[in-house]
Amino acid sequence: MRTVSFALRERMAVAPIEIVHSWPLLLAAIVLGGLYGLPFDEAWLERSLPAAILLLGTVPLGTMLFPALLPWLPSRAFALKGAALGALWALACGLAFRLPPLATLAGLFLAVPATGFLALNFTGSSTFTSQPGALAEVEQGFWPMLVSLIAGLALAAGSRLL
């Protein structure tokens, strides 16, 4: 397997399919972004837009940037590689939109599992993963991703109450 190539062109061939399959995540990002901005008043869009951009950005990150950067991202686990991208994205959005610390933390806890999950989907199309290895990674990553997602939703709700 060390002689098999997995060049950028080969890695990016799967990206369009992953984008199409990520429509539920896109829909959830739009809905959650809209809910974050509640109540509907003159500042609704100002509150919703940063949240929606942060969440929507996880899709191109996990489907296009992840395969492009695959060889250079830290860790062997695809979910952790994707999580690293999600963490950087959430922190960048927090700084760019000048989000309060709690909202940035909520975005971090939401972007990490979303991007990690999308990256995890890529394991089946790589040349160096095996079925048992991919299954083991899914089993190891499921609970941390779920806990992070729930914590992110709770932190987002908390950040709107403060």
N, C-alpha and C positions, 0 to 999 in steps of 0.2 A: 504494500500500500504506500510505501514511502516514495515510489516512483510515479504514482498517479498524480496528475496535475489537477489543480482546482483554482484556476486563474480567475481574475475579476470577471471576465466575460461569462464564465461558467457559473460563478456565484450569482451574478445579476440576472441570469436567465430565469430564475425562479421568482424574482421580486414581483413582477406583474401579477402572478397567480396569488401570491401572499397578500397583495394589496386588495385584490378582489375578495379574498376570503376574510378580510378584516373588517367588512362592512358592519358587523354587530358592534365592534369596538368604536367605529366612527360614529354610529348612531348613539351609543352610550355617552361618548364624549360630548356630543351636541346637547343631549338631554341633561347631563350632569352640569355642563357649563351654564345652560339656561337656568337650572334649578339653583345653582350657586348665586345667581344674580337676584333671586327673589328678595323682596317683593317687586312687582312690576311698577316701576316709577321712572322718573327721568334719569336716574343713575343705574338702571337695570343693565343696560348695555355696557356701561363702564365696569361693572362688577363681573358680568358674564364673559366678556370677551377674553380677558387674560386666562380665566379658567378653561374656557373652550379651546383656546390656542395651545395651552399647556397640554391638555388631554389629546387634542387632535394631532399634535406634533409627535406623539408616541408612535403613530402608525407609520409615517415615512421613516422614522428612526429605526423601528424594529423590522421593517420590510425592505428598506432600500439602503440605509446607512449601515445597518448591522452587517449584511453580507459583504458590503464593500470594505468594511474595516475588520472583518472577521480575523484575519491572521495577526492583526496588531492589537486587538483588545486583550486585556488581561484575563487570566483564568482559562481552564480547559472547558468548563461547563458553559454551554451556550446560554442558559438562563442567567448566569452571573455576568457574562459578557453583555447581554442585553440590559441587565439591571444597571450595570455601570453607565451605559449610554443614557438610560432613563434618569439616573441620578444627576448626571451632568446637565441634561436637558431641563429638569425641574429646577435645579439651582440657577441655571442661566435665565429661565423664565422669571424666577423669583426676583433676580437682580434687574432684569430688563423692565419688568412691570412694576418694580418697587413694591412687591407684595409684602404684607406683614409677615413676621417670622412664622407664625402658626399656619398661615395660608401656604407659605413656601414649604413647610414641613408636610402639610397635607398633600400638596402637589408632588412632593418627593415620594410619599408613601403610595400615591396612586400611579405615578409614572413608572416607578421601578417594576412593579409586577406586570403592568401593561406591556412595557417594552421587553421585559424578560420573557413573557409568554409568547410574544411575536417572534422573538429570537429562538425560543424553544421549538417553535414550529419548523424552523429551518433545519433541525437535526436530521430529518428524514431525507433531505436532498443533498446532504454533504457526502463527500467521498470517503470520509474517515470516521464516521460513526457507525455503530452497529445497532441492531434492533434491541438487544438486551441493554446496551448502554443508554440508548435513548429512553427506554422504559424506566430505567433506574433514575435518570435525571428528572423525568416527569414526576416520579414518585417522591423524590427528594425535594423538588421545588414546589410541589402543589401547596402544601400547608403554609410555608413561609409567604408565598404569593397571596394566598387567601387572607392570611392574617394582616399582611401589609395593606391589602385592598380595603379590608374592613376598618383598619386603623386610619387609613387615609380618608375614608368617608366620614368617620367620626370626627377626625381633626378638621375636615372641611366644614362640617356642621358647627363645630365648636368655634372655628374662626369667624363664622358669620354671626354668632351670638355675642362675640366680644366686641 
